[in-house]
Amino acid sequence: MQHFPIFLDLKGRTVLLSGGGEAAMAKLRLLMKTEAHLVVFAPEPSDEIVAWAAQGLLALHPRALAPADLPGAALVYAADEDAARDTRTAELARAAGVLLNVVDDLQNSQFITPAIVDRDPVCVAIGTEGAAPVLARAIKRDLEERLNPRLGLMARIGKAFRAAAEALPEGRPRRDFWSDYYFGEGLVALDAEGETALPAALDRMLDRHLASETSAGRVALVGAGPGDPELLTLKARRLLDTADVVIHDRLVPQEILELARREAILVDAGKQGFGPAMTQEEINTLIVRHAQDGHHVVRLKSGDPGVFGRLDEELDACDAAGIEWQIVPGLTSAAAAAAGIGQGLTRRGRNSAVRLLTGHDVKGFAEHDWRALARPGEVAALYMAKRGARFLQGRLLMHGAAPETPVTIVENASRPDEQVIATTLAALPATLESGDVAGPAILLYGLAPRARATAAAPAPARSETTLKEFA
């Protein structure tokens, strides 16, 4: 992030603008929404700028900006649409130490003006650091359609009520009250009776929330999916947005953790096979303790919480402590890995069942029904199997599996750095040893990547995905 987004208090402060044409007017239309003292320098100002000055909306000087004008200014805009004049303005601003924006010149600007969705006092600023103005405008248009035009009105009335709402305990009780106002009873009152109904609605809501008992803590065991934030369920996103505490696995990417409420407590309960780890008992204790403190806890697990996620042990801990819980399933990594290689996990005439297996359990390498798995046409997705690949190969070959059985290694399934490596059962250990597979990987036994389309008809696959073929 090159440009750090902030909201600058301009009440009573001076903003200087050099320019009198279209670019200057575009900036002034935005600046006039603030409470700044606007001063424009333009030897030949447009009629519109002259009219604004006559209305007292800004001060106009029909001359060029001078060094004596800059002391005390908060911001300077260079909007002359002339390279020489804008360069002179920029030099004056830098010499005076005043923050500068050169209109349509990102390289020479010290700050940028974002696209804005205005629901005063609610303001949404959208910036792309100059990389994609069209995208910023599209986001602005989408938000304009989504945000209630009366949101600003509700915010202004709510702001005046904040002191009264401090009678509620800090934390969730206050958040629940304001959520009820903006998205529940307050919105209903506004729609039904108009602006005048809001103060009475706030009083009723406050009395009810003060009289209600503190809500008990609860736990949601949530699947984060394979890693692509777009594959997160809507329910999972909603729970992350309201959680007090998020206890997450190490495989949950930062892009998904960023979706949690900013004030939420994030706890890394990561485990790593055959390496240092927080014990399951410690995780159970964390979940129970935070819930008993009255928090809404999200136990965030990579993939689906019910697939090799120790789900039942955490549910047993909640039950023993009398804590309310819910399960929110997620897309398991096997499904994402199969999608990444263009294959179905089942196929008529090939396999009517698919096995989800783990490469190791708490006691070491896991044993399975190797004889059944070794039959032709069998398909299995093996989790946590990188370290046990040679053990897996030996067991399957011992029970009659064909050495040429395809095995596909999918690392970081669904993520931008997804890697697909096609090999065979005979070559599996050597392939893993020679390849750079550091991230979480699924082994798709019995499946090979579907042949890619020709260049004349490219498939819409992620360009970052790499496919390595091993003989």
HURACOR-V23767 format. One record per residue. N is the residue number from 1. RES is the residue in three letters. PHI is phi in whole degrees, 0 to 359 (999 if undefined). D_CENTER is the distance of its C-alpha to the mean C-alpha in Angstrom with 1 decimal. Layout:
n=N res=RES phi=PHI d_center=D_CENTER
n=N res=RES phi=PHI d_center=D_CENTER
This chain:
n=1 res=MET phi=999 d_center=15.1
n=2 res=GLN phi=279 d_center=18.7
n=3 res=HIS phi=254 d_center=18.7
n=4 res=PHE phi=276 d_center=17.6
n=5 res=PRO phi=282 d_center=16.8
n=6 res=ILE phi=222 d_center=19.3
n=7 res=PHE phi=247 d_center=21.4
n=8 res=LEU phi=267 d_center=25.1
n=9 res=ASP phi=284 d_center=27.8
n=10 res=LEU phi=255 d_center=30.5
n=11 res=LYS phi=300 d_center=32.8
n=12 res=GLY phi=75 d_center=36.3
n=13 res=ARG phi=265 d_center=35.3
n=14 res=THR phi=262 d_center=36.6
n=15 res=VAL phi=240 d_center=34.7
n=16 res=LEU phi=259 d_center=36.9
n=17 res=LEU phi=222 d_center=36.7
n=18 res=SER phi=255 d_center=39.1
n=19 res=GLY phi=143 d_center=39.6
n=20 res=GLY phi=223 d_center=41.1
n=21 res=GLY phi=255 d_center=39.9
n=22 res=GLU phi=296 d_center=37.1
n=23 res=ALA phi=297 d_center=34.3
n=24 res=ALA phi=295 d_center=35.6
n=25 res=MET phi=295 d_center=35.7
n=26 res=ALA phi=298 d_center=32.1
n=27 res=LYS phi=290 d_center=31.0
n=28 res=LEU phi=294 d_center=33.5
n=29 res=ARG phi=301 d_center=32.4
n=30 res=LEU phi=282 d_center=29.0
n=31 res=LEU phi=294 d_center=30.6
n=32 res=MET phi=290 d_center=33.1
n=33 res=LYS phi=281 d_center=30.5
n=34 res=THR phi=272 d_center=30.3
n=35 res=GLU phi=255 d_center=33.1
n=36 res=ALA phi=280 d_center=33.9
n=37 res=HIS phi=270 d_center=37.5
n=38 res=LEU phi=265 d_center=37.3
n=39 res=VAL phi=233 d_center=40.0
n=40 res=VAL phi=247 d_center=40.5
n=41 res=PHE phi=242 d_center=42.9
n=42 res=ALA phi=204 d_center=44.2
n=43 res=PRO phi=300 d_center=47.8
n=44 res=GLU phi=229 d_center=47.4
n=45 res=PRO phi=288 d_center=44.8
n=46 res=SER phi=291 d_center=44.0
n=47 res=ASP phi=300 d_center=45.8
n=48 res=GLU phi=293 d_center=42.5
n=49 res=ILE phi=294 d_center=41.9
n=50 res=VAL phi=299 d_center=45.5
n=51 res=ALA phi=295 d_center=45.1
n=52 res=TRP phi=298 d_center=42.1
n=53 res=ALA phi=296 d_center=44.2
n=54 res=ALA phi=296 d_center=47.0
n=55 res=GLN phi=276 d_center=44.8
n=56 res=GLY phi=81 d_center=43.9
n=57 res=LEU phi=280 d_center=40.2
n=58 res=LEU phi=201 d_center=40.5
n=59 res=ALA phi=258 d_center=43.2
n=60 res=LEU phi=242 d_center=44.6
n=61 res=HIS phi=241 d_center=46.7
n=62 res=PRO phi=281 d_center=48.3
n=63 res=ARG phi=204 d_center=48.2
n=64 res=ALA phi=281 d_center=46.0
n=65 res=LEU phi=297 d_center=43.7
n=66 res=ALA phi=239 d_center=45.8
n=67 res=PRO phi=305 d_center=45.0
n=68 res=ALA phi=290 d_center=46.4
n=69 res=ASP phi=278 d_center=43.8
n=70 res=LEU phi=274 d_center=40.8
n=71 res=PRO phi=305 d_center=41.4
n=72 res=GLY phi=90 d_center=39.3
n=73 res=ALA phi=285 d_center=36.8
n=74 res=ALA phi=271 d_center=33.1
n=75 res=LEU phi=218 d_center=32.0
n=76 res=VAL phi=228 d_center=33.8
n=77 res=TYR phi=249 d_center=33.1
n=78 res=ALA phi=261 d_center=35.2
n=79 res=ALA phi=226 d_center=35.5
n=80 res=ASP phi=278 d_center=39.0
n=81 res=GLU phi=57 d_center=37.9
n=82 res=ASP phi=221 d_center=40.5
n=83 res=ALA phi=302 d_center=39.7
n=84 res=ALA phi=293 d_center=42.6
n=85 res=ARG phi=294 d_center=42.0
n=86 res=ASP phi=294 d_center=38.3
n=87 res=THR phi=296 d_center=39.1
n=88 res=ARG phi=297 d_center=41.6
n=89 res=THR phi=299 d_center=39.3
n=90 res=ALA phi=297 d_center=36.7
n=91 res=GLU phi=296 d_center=39.4
n=92 res=LEU phi=295 d_center=40.5
n=93 res=ALA phi=295 d_center=37.1
n=94 res=ARG phi=294 d_center=36.4
n=95 res=ALA phi=296 d_center=40.0
n=96 res=ALA phi=270 d_center=39.4
n=97 res=GLY phi=72 d_center=36.0
n=98 res=VAL phi=256 d_center=34.3
n=99 res=LEU phi=300 d_center=30.7
n=100 res=LEU phi=236 d_center=31.1
n=101 res=ASN phi=233 d_center=29.6
n=102 res=VAL phi=259 d_center=31.5
n=103 res=VAL phi=301 d_center=30.7
n=104 res=ASP phi=61 d_center=29.3
n=105 res=ASP phi=220 d_center=29.7
n=106 res=LEU phi=297 d_center=26.4
n=107 res=GLN phi=297 d_center=28.3
n=108 res=ASN phi=263 d_center=30.7
n=109 res=SER phi=264 d_center=28.5
n=110 res=GLN phi=267 d_center=27.4
n=111 res=PHE phi=214 d_center=24.8
n=112 res=ILE phi=236 d_center=23.3
n=113 res=THR phi=260 d_center=23.2
n=114 res=PRO phi=282 d_center=20.0
n=115 res=ALA phi=290 d_center=20.0
n=116 res=ILE phi=232 d_center=20.3
n=117 res=VAL phi=255 d_center=20.0
n=118 res=ASP phi=256 d_center=22.8
n=119 res=ARG phi=233 d_center=23.3
n=120 res=ASP phi=316 d_center=25.2
n=121 res=PRO phi=272 d_center=24.5
n=122 res=VAL phi=277 d_center=20.9
n=123 res=CYS phi=224 d_center=19.7
n=124 res=VAL phi=250 d_center=16.5
n=125 res=ALA phi=255 d_center=16.7
n=126 res=ILE phi=235 d_center=15.2
n=127 res=GLY phi=227 d_center=15.9
n=128 res=THR phi=237 d_center=15.9
n=129 res=GLU phi=56 d_center=18.4
n=130 res=GLY phi=80 d_center=21.0
n=131 res=ALA phi=283 d_center=19.7
n=132 res=ALA phi=209 d_center=19.2
n=133 res=PRO phi=303 d_center=20.9
n=134 res=VAL phi=297 d_center=21.2
n=135 res=LEU phi=295 d_center=17.4
n=136 res=ALA phi=300 d_center=17.1
n=137 res=ARG phi=294 d_center=20.0
n=138 res=ALA phi=294 d_center=18.5
n=139 res=ILE phi=295 d_center=15.4
n=140 res=LYS phi=301 d_center=17.9
n=141 res=ARG phi=299 d_center=20.1
n=142 res=ASP phi=295 d_center=17.5
n=143 res=LEU phi=291 d_center=16.6
n=144 res=GLU phi=301 d_center=20.4
n=145 res=GLU phi=286 d_center=21.1
n=146 res=ARG phi=278 d_center=18.5
n=147 res=LEU phi=277 d_center=19.4
n=148 res=ASN phi=304 d_center=22.7
n=149 res=PRO phi=301 d_center=25.3
n=150 res=ARG phi=266 d_center=26.6
n=151 res=LEU phi=299 d_center=23.5
n=152 res=GLY phi=297 d_center=25.1
n=153 res=LEU phi=300 d_center=28.3
n=154 res=MET phi=297 d_center=26.7
n=155 res=ALA phi=294 d_center=24.9
n=156 res=ARG phi=295 d_center=28.3
n=157 res=ILE phi=291 d_center=30.2
n=158 res=GLY phi=296 d_center=27.6
n=159 res=LYS phi=299 d_center=27.8
n=160 res=ALA phi=292 d_center=31.6
n=161 res=PHE phi=262 d_center=31.2
n=162 res=ARG phi=298 d_center=29.0
n=163 res=ALA phi=298 d_center=32.1
n=164 res=ALA phi=294 d_center=33.4
n=165 res=ALA phi=291 d_center=30.1
n=166 res=GLU phi=292 d_center=30.4
n=167 res=ALA phi=293 d_center=33.1
n=168 res=LEU phi=279 d_center=30.3
n=169 res=PRO phi=300 d_center=29.1
n=170 res=GLU phi=295 d_center=26.0
n=171 res=GLY phi=94 d_center=22.8
n=172 res=ARG phi=300 d_center=22.2
n=173 res=PRO phi=304 d_center=25.5
n=174 res=ARG phi=291 d_center=24.6
n=175 res=ARG phi=298 d_center=21.1
n=176 res=ASP phi=297 d_center=22.8
n=177 res=PHE phi=298 d_center=25.4
n=178 res=TRP phi=290 d_center=23.2
n=179 res=SER phi=296 d_center=21.0
n=180 res=ASP phi=296 d_center=24.4
n=181 res=TYR phi=292 d_center=25.5
n=182 res=TYR phi=282 d_center=22.7
n=183 res=PHE phi=237 d_center=21.9
n=184 res=GLY phi=233 d_center=25.2
n=185 res=GLU phi=298 d_center=28.7
n=186 res=GLY phi=298 d_center=28.2
n=187 res=LEU phi=294 d_center=26.9
n=188 res=VAL phi=297 d_center=29.7
n=189 res=ALA phi=297 d_center=32.3
n=190 res=LEU phi=296 d_center=31.2
n=191 res=ASP phi=294 d_center=31.4
n=192 res=ALA phi=277 d_center=34.7
n=193 res=GLU phi=235 d_center=36.6
n=194 res=GLY phi=91 d_center=35.0
n=195 res=GLU phi=303 d_center=34.2
n=196 res=THR phi=294 d_center=37.3
n=197 res=ALA phi=278 d_center=36.1
n=198 res=LEU phi=293 d_center=33.0
n=199 res=PRO phi=302 d_center=34.9
n=200 res=ALA phi=294 d_center=36.8
n=201 res=ALA phi=296 d_center=33.7
n=202 res=LEU phi=297 d_center=32.1
n=203 res=ASP phi=299 d_center=35.3
n=204 res=ARG phi=297 d_center=35.5
n=205 res=MET phi=297 d_center=31.9
n=206 res=LEU phi=296 d_center=32.5
n=207 res=ASP phi=300 d_center=35.7
n=208 res=ARG phi=292 d_center=34.1
n=209 res=HIS phi=290 d_center=31.2
n=210 res=LEU phi=292 d_center=33.7
n=211 res=ALA phi=278 d_center=35.9
n=212 res=SER phi=282 d_center=33.3
n=213 res=GLU phi=286 d_center=33.0
n=214 res=THR phi=299 d_center=30.0
n=215 res=SER phi=294 d_center=27.6
n=216 res=ALA phi=286 d_center=27.8
n=217 res=GLY phi=291 d_center=25.0
n=218 res=ARG phi=210 d_center=23.5
n=219 res=VAL phi=232 d_center=21.5
n=220 res=ALA phi=243 d_center=19.1
n=221 res=LEU phi=266 d_center=19.1
n=222 res=VAL phi=244 d_center=15.9
n=223 res=GLY phi=275 d_center=15.4
n=224 res=ALA phi=273 d_center=12.1
n=225 res=GLY phi=76 d_center=13.7
n=226 res=PRO phi=284 d_center=14.7
n=227 res=GLY phi=140 d_center=11.5
n=228 res=ASP phi=286 d_center=10.2
n=229 res=PRO phi=302 d_center=6.9
n=230 res=GLU phi=288 d_center=9.2
n=231 res=LEU phi=266 d_center=11.7
n=232 res=LEU phi=287 d_center=10.3
n=233 res=THR phi=287 d_center=12.8
n=234 res=LEU phi=297 d_center=12.6
n=235 res=LYS phi=294 d_center=14.4
n=236 res=ALA phi=297 d_center=12.1
n=237 res=ARG phi=296 d_center=9.1
n=238 res=ARG phi=295 d_center=11.9
n=239 res=LEU phi=294 d_center=13.3
n=240 res=LEU phi=298 d_center=10.3
n=241 res=ASP phi=289 d_center=10.3
n=242 res=THR phi=245 d_center=14.0
n=243 res=ALA phi=290 d_center=14.7
n=244 res=ASP phi=273 d_center=16.9
n=245 res=VAL phi=225 d_center=16.7
n=246 res=VAL phi=239 d_center=14.5
n=247 res=ILE phi=256 d_center=16.8
n=248 res=HIS phi=238 d_center=15.1
n=249 res=ASP phi=281 d_center=16.7
n=250 res=ARG phi=290 d_center=16.8
n=251 res=LEU phi=277 d_center=15.6
n=252 res=VAL phi=285 d_center=12.1
n=253 res=PRO phi=288 d_center=10.0
n=254 res=GLN phi=299 d_center=8.3
n=255 res=GLU phi=300 d_center=5.1
n=256 res=ILE phi=278 d_center=5.3
n=257 res=LEU phi=298 d_center=7.0
n=258 res=GLU phi=296 d_center=4.7
n=259 res=LEU phi=281 d_center=4.2
n=260 res=ALA phi=291 d_center=7.9
n=261 res=ARG phi=304 d_center=10.3
n=262 res=ARG phi=303 d_center=11.2
n=263 res=GLU phi=276 d_center=14.7
n=264 res=ALA phi=293 d_center=14.2
n=265 res=ILE phi=277 d_center=16.2
n=266 res=LEU phi=258 d_center=14.6
n=267 res=VAL phi=240 d_center=17.4
n=268 res=ASP phi=275 d_center=17.6
n=269 res=ALA phi=252 d_center=20.1
n=270 res=GLY phi=298 d_center=20.0
n=271 res=LYS phi=238 d_center=23.0
n=272 res=GLN phi=224 d_center=24.5
n=273 res=GLY phi=303 d_center=27.4
n=274 res=PHE phi=61 d_center=30.8
n=275 res=GLY phi=220 d_center=29.2
n=276 res=PRO phi=301 d_center=28.4
n=277 res=ALA phi=202 d_center=26.4
n=278 res=MET phi=284 d_center=26.0
n=279 res=THR phi=290 d_center=28.4
n=280 res=GLN phi=297 d_center=27.7
n=281 res=GLU phi=296 d_center=30.0
n=282 res=GLU phi=294 d_center=28.0
n=283 res=ILE phi=294 d_center=24.8
n=284 res=ASN phi=303 d_center=26.8
n=285 res=THR phi=297 d_center=28.1
n=286 res=LEU phi=299 d_center=24.8
n=287 res=ILE phi=300 d_center=23.6
n=288 res=VAL phi=295 d_center=26.9
n=289 res=ARG phi=299 d_center=27.3
n=290 res=HIS phi=294 d_center=24.0
n=291 res=ALA phi=292 d_center=24.7
n=292 res=GLN phi=292 d_center=28.3
n=293 res=ASP phi=281 d_center=27.2
n=294 res=GLY phi=91 d_center=25.9
n=295 res=HIS phi=276 d_center=22.1
n=296 res=HIS phi=268 d_center=19.8
n=297 res=VAL phi=257 d_center=18.7
n=298 res=VAL phi=252 d_center=16.0
n=299 res=ARG phi=268 d_center=17.3
n=300 res=LEU phi=262 d_center=14.5
n=301 res=LYS phi=241 d_center=16.2
n=302 res=SER phi=298 d_center=15.5
n=303 res=GLY phi=72 d_center=16.8
n=304 res=ASP phi=250 d_center=18.9
n=305 res=PRO phi=296 d_center=20.2
n=306 res=GLY phi=269 d_center=23.7
n=307 res=VAL phi=248 d_center=24.1
n=308 res=PHE phi=55 d_center=25.3
n=309 res=GLY phi=248 d_center=23.1
n=310 res=ARG phi=57 d_center=26.0
n=311 res=LEU phi=301 d_center=25.0
n=312 res=ASP phi=295 d_center=28.5
n=313 res=GLU phi=293 d_center=29.2
n=314 res=GLU phi=287 d_center=26.4
n=315 res=LEU phi=295 d_center=27.5
n=316 res=ASP phi=299 d_center=31.1
n=317 res=ALA phi=296 d_center=30.1
n=318 res=CYS phi=295 d_center=28.6
n=319 res=ASP phi=299 d_center=31.7
n=320 res=ALA phi=297 d_center=34.0
n=321 res=ALA phi=266 d_center=32.5
n=322 res=GLY phi=70 d_center=32.5
n=323 res=ILE phi=257 d_center=28.8
n=324 res=GLU phi=291 d_center=27.2
n=325 res=TRP phi=217 d_center=24.6
n=326 res=GLN phi=215 d_center=22.8
n=327 res=ILE phi=247 d_center=21.4
n=328 res=VAL phi=242 d_center=18.4
n=329 res=PRO phi=295 d_center=18.9
n=330 res=GLY phi=230 d_center=16.5
n=331 res=LEU phi=289 d_center=17.3
n=332 res=THR phi=286 d_center=19.5
n=333 res=SER phi=297 d_center=19.4
n=334 res=ALA phi=299 d_center=23.0
n=335 res=ALA phi=295 d_center=22.1
n=336 res=ALA phi=293 d_center=19.4
n=337 res=ALA phi=295 d_center=21.9
n=338 res=ALA phi=297 d_center=24.7
n=339 res=ALA phi=298 d_center=22.7
n=340 res=GLY phi=294 d_center=22.1
n=341 res=ILE phi=257 d_center=25.9
n=342 res=GLY phi=72 d_center=26.8
n=343 res=GLN phi=230 d_center=28.6
n=344 res=GLY phi=270 d_center=29.0
n=345 res=LEU phi=289 d_center=29.3
n=346 res=THR phi=233 d_center=32.5
n=347 res=ARG phi=206 d_center=35.0
n=348 res=ARG phi=300 d_center=38.3
n=349 res=GLY phi=87 d_center=41.2
n=350 res=ARG phi=246 d_center=39.3
n=351 res=ASN phi=210 d_center=37.6
n=352 res=SER phi=261 d_center=37.3
n=353 res=ALA phi=214 d_center=35.3
n=354 res=VAL phi=227 d_center=32.5
n=355 res=ARG phi=255 d_center=32.3
n=356 res=LEU phi=255 d_center=29.2
n=357 res=LEU phi=236 d_center=30.6
n=358 res=THR phi=252 d_center=29.7
n=359 res=GLY phi=284 d_center=31.3
n=360 res=HIS phi=208 d_center=32.1
n=361 res=ASP phi=235 d_center=32.2
n=362 res=VAL phi=295 d_center=33.1
n=363 res=LYS phi=261 d_center=36.6
n=364 res=GLY phi=128 d_center=35.8
n=365 res=PHE phi=298 d_center=35.9
n=366 res=ALA phi=271 d_center=35.8
n=367 res=GLU phi=263 d_center=38.7
n=368 res=HIS phi=222 d_center=38.5
n=369 res=ASP phi=279 d_center=41.0
n=370 res=TRP phi=295 d_center=41.5
n=371 res=ARG phi=298 d_center=44.5
n=372 res=ALA phi=293 d_center=42.5
n=373 res=LEU phi=290 d_center=39.6
n=374 res=ALA phi=282 d_center=42.1
n=375 res=ARG phi=294 d_center=43.4
n=376 res=PRO phi=301 d_center=42.9
n=377 res=GLY phi=87 d_center=40.0
n=378 res=GLU phi=288 d_center=38.0
n=379 res=VAL phi=231 d_center=34.2
n=380 res=ALA phi=214 d_center=32.0
n=381 res=ALA phi=252 d_center=28.5
n=382 res=LEU phi=252 d_center=28.8
n=383 res=TYR phi=268 d_center=26.1
n=384 res=MET phi=50 d_center=26.6
n=385 res=ALA phi=242 d_center=29.6
n=386 res=LYS phi=299 d_center=29.5
n=387 res=ARG phi=290 d_center=32.0
n=388 res=GLY phi=262 d_center=34.1
n=389 res=ALA phi=299 d_center=34.6
n=390 res=ARG phi=291 d_center=38.2
n=391 res=PHE phi=298 d_center=39.0
n=392 res=LEU phi=300 d_center=37.4
n=393 res=GLN phi=300 d_center=39.4
n=394 res=GLY phi=298 d_center=42.6
n=395 res=ARG phi=297 d_center=42.3
n=396 res=LEU phi=291 d_center=41.7
n=397 res=LEU phi=296 d_center=44.4
n=398 res=MET phi=298 d_center=46.8
n=399 res=HIS phi=260 d_center=46.4
n=400 res=GLY phi=99 d_center=47.1
n=401 res=ALA phi=293 d_center=43.8
n=402 res=ALA phi=288 d_center=44.4
n=403 res=PRO phi=303 d_center=43.4
n=404 res=GLU phi=274 d_center=42.1
n=405 res=THR phi=305 d_center=39.5
n=406 res=PRO phi=291 d_center=36.3
n=407 res=VAL phi=225 d_center=33.3
n=408 res=THR phi=245 d_center=29.9
n=409 res=ILE phi=263 d_center=27.6
n=410 res=VAL phi=243 d_center=23.9
n=411 res=GLU phi=262 d_center=21.8
n=412 res=ASN phi=54 d_center=18.0
n=413 res=ALA phi=306 d_center=18.1
n=414 res=SER phi=78 d_center=15.6
n=415 res=ARG phi=268 d_center=13.9
n=416 res=PRO phi=301 d_center=14.8
n=417 res=ASP phi=263 d_center=17.5
n=418 res=GLU phi=305 d_center=19.0
n=419 res=GLN phi=231 d_center=22.7
n=420 res=VAL phi=244 d_center=25.5
n=421 res=ILE phi=235 d_center=28.9
n=422 res=ALA phi=265 d_center=31.8
n=423 res=THR phi=211 d_center=34.8
n=424 res=THR phi=232 d_center=37.4
n=425 res=LEU phi=301 d_center=38.4
n=426 res=ALA phi=297 d_center=41.2
n=427 res=ALA phi=260 d_center=39.0
n=428 res=LEU phi=303 d_center=35.9
n=429 res=PRO phi=299 d_center=36.5
n=430 res=ALA phi=295 d_center=37.6
n=431 res=THR phi=298 d_center=34.6
n=432 res=LEU phi=294 d_center=32.2
n=433 res=GLU phi=291 d_center=34.4
n=434 res=SER phi=271 d_center=34.6
n=435 res=GLY phi=271 d_center=31.0
n=436 res=ASP phi=260 d_center=28.0
n=437 res=VAL phi=242 d_center=25.9
n=438 res=ALA phi=265 d_center=24.1
n=439 res=GLY phi=274 d_center=20.9
n=440 res=PRO phi=298 d_center=20.8
n=441 res=ALA phi=225 d_center=23.1
n=442 res=ILE phi=249 d_center=24.6
n=443 res=LEU phi=260 d_center=28.3
n=444 res=LEU phi=262 d_center=29.2
n=445 res=TYR phi=279 d_center=32.9
n=446 res=GLY phi=89 d_center=35.0
n=447 res=LEU phi=234 d_center=32.6
n=448 res=ALA phi=245 d_center=32.6
n=449 res=PRO phi=299 d_center=30.2
n=450 res=ARG phi=296 d_center=31.4
n=451 res=ALA phi=300 d_center=33.2
n=452 res=ARG phi=289 d_center=31.2
n=453 res=ALA phi=292 d_center=32.4
n=454 res=THR phi=290 d_center=34.7
n=455 res=ALA phi=298 d_center=33.8
n=456 res=ALA phi=289 d_center=35.3
n=457 res=ALA phi=222 d_center=32.7
n=458 res=PRO phi=294 d_center=29.5
n=459 res=ALA phi=280 d_center=26.9
n=460 res=PRO phi=280 d_center=23.4
n=461 res=ALA phi=274 d_center=22.1
n=462 res=ARG phi=295 d_center=19.5
n=463 res=SER phi=293 d_center=21.5
n=464 res=GLU phi=283 d_center=20.2
n=465 res=THR phi=291 d_center=21.7
n=466 res=THR phi=248 d_center=25.1
n=467 res=LEU phi=235 d_center=28.0
n=468 res=LYS phi=250 d_center=30.9
n=469 res=GLU phi=258 d_center=34.1
n=470 res=PHE phi=240 d_center=36.5
n=471 res=ALA phi=289 d_center=40.1
